[in-house]
């Protein structure tokens, strides 16, 4: 999520305090400011789905219910990220328990108007293949990978979001990179990216070893 400026951070703190006292206007402003960031994270964790907007609404429903428990030990955006992750994981668990009906796979990837049709088709194929492989990772590793590699969050912030030690986060990230790189080597369209990810995995391994000693 986008980090607020110092002035905006003060405003957010005030909005949070007012929302905790039942100020609906203040909560509506929190929703307006953060809806886009929550929607982006929901999409990145769930992939293309018709239920994404419902999940965003559920996130803010949970925020409204739990806001009284927020004490400011972490940044509001970090806490909001944690709520979002928890809601998405709940939705994914529920989805796995429902029967799946075969059909045409959806591809909601927006076309890149700056590419020729064949180049854009290749790009869309890479994105689809990457999403499919990413979804094969175990949930905890997948979550850490998305938060770090796609959302750009630091291991310390991710530790707050997933309620785990920083070393555990780094370890999950290492294994996620390594397992994903191994799967990607079997995908011709992702071979180059697999090499880059494999190199990142080796760096992660060295960092985990340093912190563990």
C-alpha positions in Angstrom: 0.0 0.0 0.0 1.2 3.5 -0.7 3.0 5.1 2.3 1.4 8.3 3.5 3.3 11.6 3.8 3.9 13.0 7.3 0.9 15.3 7.0 -1.4 12.6 5.6 -0.2 10.2 8.5 -1.4 12.8 11.0 -4.7 13.0 9.2 -5.1 9.3 9.1 -4.4 9.0 12.8 -7.2 11.6 13.4 -9.5 9.7 11.0 -8.9 6.5 12.9 -9.6 8.1 16.3 -12.8 9.6 15.0 -13.9 6.3 13.3 -13.3 4.5 16.6 -15.8 6.9 18.2 -18.4 6.0 15.6 -17.8 8.9 13.2 -19.2 7.5 9.9 -17.9 10.4 7.8 -14.3 9.7 9.1 -14.7 6.0 8.3 -16.0 6.8 4.8 -12.8 8.9 4.3 -10.6 6.0 5.4 -12.5 3.8 2.9 -12.0 6.4 0.1 -8.3 6.7 0.8 -7.4 3.0 1.0 -10.0 1.3 -1.1 -7.7 1.3 -4.2 -4.7 -0.2 -2.3 -6.9 -2.9 -0.7 -8.4 -3.8 -4.1 -5.0 -4.1 -5.7 -3.8 -6.5 -2.9 -7.0 -8.5 -3.1 -6.5 -8.9 -6.9 -2.9 -9.9 -6.5 -3.7 -12.5 -3.9 -6.9 -13.9 -5.5 -6.2 -13.4 -9.2 -9.0 -12.6 -11.6 -12.3 -13.3 -9.9 -15.8 -11.9 -10.1 -15.9 -11.9 -6.3 -13.1 -9.4 -5.8 -15.4 -6.4 -5.1 -17.3 -8.5 -2.5 -13.9 -9.4 -0.9 -13.0 -5.7 -0.7 -16.3 -4.9 1.0 -15.7 -7.8 3.5 -12.3 -6.3 4.3 -13.7 -3.0 5.2 -16.6 -4.7 7.1 -13.9 -6.4 9.2 -12.0 -3.2 9.6 -15.1 -1.5 10.9 -15.8 -4.3 13.4 -12.1 -4.5 14.6 -11.1 -0.8 14.5 -11.7 -0.5 18.2 -8.9 -3.0 18.8 -6.4 -1.0 16.8 -4.0 0.7 19.3 -1.5 2.2 17.0 1.4 -0.2 17.8 1.9 -0.6 14.0 1.1 1.8 11.2 -2.6 1.8 10.2 -1.6 0.7 6.7 0.3 -2.3 8.1 -2.7 -3.2 10.2 -5.1 -2.8 7.3 -2.8 -5.0 5.2 -3.0 -7.7 7.9 -6.8 -7.6 7.9 -6.8 -7.8 4.1 -4.5 -10.8 4.1 -6.6 -12.6 6.7 -9.8 -12.0 4.8 -8.3 -13.2 1.5 -6.9 -16.3 3.1 -10.4 -17.0 4.6 -11.9 -16.6 1.1 -9.3 -18.9 -0.5 -9.9 -21.6 2.2 -13.7 -21.4 1.6 -13.2 -21.6 -2.2 -11.1 -24.7 -1.9 -13.9 -26.4 0.1 -16.5 -25.7 -2.7 -16.9 -28.0 -5.7 -15.2 -26.7 -8.9 -16.9 -26.8 -12.2 -14.8 -27.1 -15.4 -15.0 -24.3 -17.9 -13.0 -22.0 -20.0 -10.2 -20.3 -18.0 -10.7 -16.6 -17.5 -8.0 -14.2 -18.7 -8.7 -10.7 -17.3 -5.3 -9.4 -18.2 -5.6 -6.0 -19.8 -4.0 -5.7 -23.3 -0.9 -3.6 -23.6 -1.7 -1.1 -26.3 2.0 -0.4 -26.8 2.7 -3.9 -28.0 2.0 -5.7 -31.3 -0.7 -8.3 -31.1 1.7 -11.2 -31.1 3.9 -9.6 -28.4 0.8 -8.8 -26.3 -0.4 -12.4 -26.6 3.0 -13.6 -25.5 2.9 -11.3 -22.5 -0.6 -12.4 -21.5 0.6 -16.1 -21.8 3.5 -15.4 -19.4 1.2 -13.7 -16.9 -1.3 -16.5 -17.0 1.5 -19.1 -16.6 3.0 -17.2 -13.7 -0.3 -16.9 -11.9 -0.9 -20.7 -12.4 2.5 -21.6 -10.9 2.2 -19.0 -8.1 -1.1 -20.6 -7.0 0.7 -23.9 -6.6 2.8 -22.6 -3.7 1.7 -23.4 -0.2 -0.4 -20.6 1.2 2.1 -19.2 3.7 4.9 -19.0 1.2 2.6 -17.6 -1.5 1.4 -14.9 0.8 5.0 -13.8 1.8 6.1 -13.9 -1.9 3.2 -11.6 -3.0 3.7 -9.2 -0.2 7.5 -8.9 -0.8 8.0 -9.4 -4.5 4.8 -7.8 -5.8 3.6 -5.4 -3.1 7.2 -4.4 -2.2 6.8 -4.8 1.5 9.8 -5.3 3.8 10.3 -8.5 5.8 9.7 -6.5 9.0 6.4 -5.2 7.8 5.3 -8.6 6.5 6.1 -10.1 9.9 3.6 -7.7 11.4 1.0 -8.5 8.7 1.3 -12.3 9.0 2.1 -12.5 12.7 5.4 -14.3 12.4 9.0 -13.6 13.3 11.1 -11.8 10.7 13.4 -14.8 10.3 10.4 -17.0 9.5 9.3 -14.5 6.9 12.7 -14.6 5.3 12.8 -18.4 5.4 9.3 -18.6 3.7 10.4 -16.1 1.1 13.6 -18.2 0.3 11.6 -21.4 -0.1 8.9 -19.6 -2.2 11.5 -18.2 -4.6 13.3 -21.5 -4.9 10.1 -23.6 -5.4 8.7 -21.1 -7.9 12.0 -20.9 -9.8 12.0 -24.7 -10.1 8.5 -24.8 -11.5 9.2 -21.9 -13.9 12.1 -23.8 -15.5 9.5 -26.2 -16.8 7.7 -23.3 -18.5 9.5 -22.2 -21.7 7.8 -18.7 -21.6 9.2 -18.1 -18.1 12.7 -19.5 -18.4 14.5 -16.2 -18.2 12.5 -15.1 -15.2 13.2 -18.4 -13.5 17.0 -17.7 -13.7 16.5 -14.3 -12.1 14.3 -15.8 -9.3 16.8 -18.6 -8.7 19.5 -16.0 -8.2 17.2 -14.1 -5.7 16.6 -17.4 -3.9 20.3 -18.0 -3.4 20.6 -14.5 -1.9 17.7 -15.2 0.4 19.4 -18.5 1.5 22.6 -16.6 2.5 20.7 -14.0 4.4 18.6 -16.6 6.3 21.8 -18.5 7.2 23.4 -15.3 8.5 20.4 -14.4 10.7 20.1 -18.0 12.0 23.7 -18.1 13.2 
